[in-house]
Amino acid sequence: MSTTLRQASPTATSRPARGRPRTRRSPYPGWFYLPAAVVYGVLFLVPTLASFYFALTRWTIFTSEFIGLGNFVQFFQEPALTKGFVNTFVYAALTSGAKVVLGLALGMLLTSQIMGRGYLRAVIFFPVLVSTVGVGITFRVLMNPTKGAINAALGVVGIDGPGWLVDPSIALLSVAAVDIWKGVGLATLIYMAGIVSIPKEYYEAARVDGAGSWTLFRNLILPLSWPATSTVVTLSLIGGLRSFDLIWSMTRGGPGFTSDVIASVIYKQYQAGFYGLSTAGNVILFIAVTAIVLPLTRFLARKEVEL
Amino acid sequence: MKLSTRSPRWLALAAVLVVGPVAGCSAGSLGSSEEESGGGTTITWLTGVDETAQATAEAIVAAFEDANPDITVKLDGKPAGGEGDNLVKTRLQTGTMPDVFDYNSGSLFQQIAPANNLAPLDDSVVGAVDDTFFPQVSVDSTVYGVPYGTAFGGGVMYNKKVFDQLGLTVPTTWAEFMSNSEVIKAAGIAPVIQTYQDTWTSQLFVLGDFHNVAAVQPTWAEDYTANQAEYATDPVAMAGFQHLQDVHDAGYENADYASTKLEDGMRQLAAGTGAMYPMLSANITTLQSVAPEAVADIGFFALPGDDAASNGLTAWFPNAVYIAKTTEGEALEASKKLLAFIASPEGCEAFGSASDPTGPYLVEGCELPADVPPVTKDVQTYFDEDKQSPALEFLSPVKGPNLEQITVEIGSGIRSAADGAALYDEDVEKQAQQLGLEGW
């Protein structure tokens, strides 16, 4: 027995030394992945690739006519598009920025020792659970300039409330505010998890060094909850860039085109039967979102510090 | 807490982004369209979801079922405007359209690919239909629909009491319209009612002005279809856009125009807090449901142009009822019976019992009752005096989808009339290309 062992051990140790590390064999054969690959291929890969082709055609459900880059040319000439792009970025930046700031603030509040913490946590998270379209329709009623509850409440204290959703200059901001109200619960939850996972010893060490609340926040909580920040920014930025349901249920891109975002421009083109054009729009949206979010997540990932 | 940025997840996410917006517009739940009940045939009819549309269809179905006890007709609802268009197109293209549905005639009818999606109708169904209606529901020489309701006009509903009190008469030129408005405004009443929460209502100034365009340039519609004419460069055609801007610039709209809906507009008109409401005369039914006591006080006149001599009404043909191509067998036979019933004097009578006619029926043997509302009488007068011509959508398949957003912007002062007209010209180009028209 002992001889066998002695003979075996040199071979085992010499493998990496010889410089040809054999890849560890998976315990499952390759075709185990097949079902997932089929689902992924049929539901995601094929439609994505097909949409790249159909973006180059003018199609109906029955026929398609290849027109080269015509759709893209037309899409970029669309006057509503510039407005849509600007609105999309304003909306995405605004909502994700506000969710970071409010989420961090609320996260710190709700991880501290306050009264009714569990109840408050539930309340802040509640809007996340409600259907977006339901929220949109509710707020459309609340924000009605003459009959809505918001302006009625403002009227009691003598403020003449604006036409939240019908004034072209603030319609988009009103929708963004509702988006923030609805989404801040999730951001708070992520921040709470991030803050709670910072080891207690760090706080104690910082306190011994004489750190005040601000120093604690600036030099400890903020950098160590960076993974939470990057998650919140990424999720809400993607959500903001492709936002559609809330805007559609609240303003339908209106009044006129003033709160149109790329997704609603694309939807209206689809609704009008310009299928090729709207497919091209989706391809452009895909490229734009990837171009923004990919470098951003790389950047955010690099700034992460190990706990 | 690290966010993975490895590529496979990104691909999945990206695919969701690409597919997401398109997948977001599937048609709602579908009832089964063919159910056997007690040996008879059950068919489903998709009609407007609003109260008036449902009540009208119910009245017709009740009369039809009395005459055909072995057939049961169920009703399904669809929203109005662009969303309804989308639903109809999606259901047709996915083969999930109920057996029978009502929808626009004219250019919108052409856009639903009738030859591919609809069942053709023969003389046994459309025999009683007035010849003038066939071009609106036919491709080549095949007929696909029967008229549903009466012809109507696009113009201005006005409160006759307000006009009487202020000593005003019905304007026959745009200048008179504006001077009337000034008097009305001075009396503390909103001269022009606009209701931009129902965006389609904003289009009347443009669409209802077409009689005036055609009066000056009889071939405009043909030129337009052939890409030889456009709104922005033609002052006559531009007038509709310009009038809307004039009304906004002069402050003649009701203060809450941005946040009101059609029903609110009708209430304001009925109460006399607004005097004139550019509207389709067919929407008298809305007035009847929200303010039945005021129907006798409301009259109707055509949108005036520059010349009083050519003053006349822009007329709309009624919607039509169609059968989806997916309807087969007994359901198809039953559906054809229903359509034949709708296009018969009994059908007209059933229609008239639920909602007052808004103009002439386009079915032989159908007469208007004597006690129709003043709006209908005023519309009938334009037809009787032959001072009417069809709206552009019945002469040309070219109609851009964004007109209602553009007119909302002009009527809200967000965009100038010239800008809006130019934008609309670009909008129709896409439509013409999608339809594959010559010259675009």
Chai-1 contact restraints between the chains, C-beta under 6 A:
chainA,res_idxA,chainB,res_idxB,connection_type,confidence,min_distance_angstrom,max_distance_angstrom,comment,restraint_id
A,F44,B,A12,contact,1.0,0.0,6.0,A-B,restraint_1
A,F44,B,A15,contact,1.0,0.0,6.0,A-B,restraint_2
A,P47,B,V19,contact,1.0,0.0,6.0,A-B,restraint_3
A,T48,B,A15,contact,1.0,0.0,6.0,A-B,restraint_4
A,T48,B,V18,contact,1.0,0.0,6.0,A-B,restraint_5
A,S51,B,V18,contact,1.0,0.0,6.0,A-B,restraint_6
A,I61,B,Q93,contact,1.0,0.0,6.0,A-B,restraint_7
A,P79,B,L423,contact,1.0,0.0,6.0,A-B,restraint_8
A,N144,B,S259,contact,1.0,0.0,6.0,A-B,restraint_9
A,P145,B,S259,contact,1.0,0.0,6.0,A-B,restraint_10
A,T146,B,D256,contact,1.0,0.0,6.0,A-B,restraint_11
A,G163,B,A258,contact,1.0,0.0,6.0,A-B,restraint_12
A,V166,B,A258,contact,1.0,0.0,6.0,A-B,restraint_13
A,V166,B,S259,contact,1.0,0.0,6.0,A-B,restraint_14
A,P168,B,I414,contact,1.0,0.0,6.0,A-B,restraint_15
A,P227,B,M1,contact,1.0,0.0,6.0,A-B,restraint_16
A,P227,B,K2,contact,1.0,0.0,6.0,A-B,restraint_17
A,S230,B,L3,contact,1.0,0.0,6.0,A-B,restraint_18
A,T231,B,L3,contact,1.0,0.0,6.0,A-B,restraint_19
A,R242,B,L17,contact,1.0,0.0,6.0,A-B,restraint_20
A,P255,B,V408,contact,1.0,0.0,6.0,A-B,restraint_21
A,P255,B,S412,contact,1.0,0.0,6.0,A-B,restraint_22
A,G256,B,Q405,contact,1.0,0.0,6.0,A-B,restraint_23
A,G256,B,V408,contact,1.0,0.0,6.0,A-B,restraint_24
A,G256,B,E409,contact,1.0,0.0,6.0,A-B,restraint_25
A,G256,B,I414,contact,1.0,0.0,6.0,A-B,restraint_26
A,F257,B,Q405,contact,1.0,0.0,6.0,A-B,restraint_27
A,A263,B,P21,contact,1.0,0.0,6.0,A-B,restraint_28
A,I266,B,P21,contact,1.0,0.0,6.0,A-B,restraint_29
A,Y267,B,P21,contact,1.0,0.0,6.0,A-B,restraint_30
A,Q271,B,G82,contact,1.0,0.0,6.0,A-B,restraint_31
A,Q271,B,N86,contact,1.0,0.0,6.0,A-B,restraint_32
A,A272,B,P401,contact,1.0,0.0,6.0,A-B,restraint_33
A,G273,B,Q434,contact,1.0,0.0,6.0,A-B,restraint_34
A,F274,B,K430,contact,1.0,0.0,6.0,A-B,restraint_35
A,F274,B,Q434,contact,1.0,0.0,6.0,A-B,restraint_36
A,N282,B,V18,contact,1.0,0.0,6.0,A-B,restraint_37
A,F286,B,A14,contact,1.0,0.0,6.0,A-B,restraint_38
A,F286,B,L17,contact,1.0,0.0,6.0,A-B,restraint_39
A,F286,B,V18,contact,1.0,0.0,6.0,A-B,restraint_40
A,V289,B,L17,contact,1.0,0.0,6.0,A-B,restraint_41
A,T297,B,T5,contact,1.0,0.0,6.0,A-B,restraint_42
A,A301,B,T5,contact,1.0,0.0,6.0,A-B,restraint_43
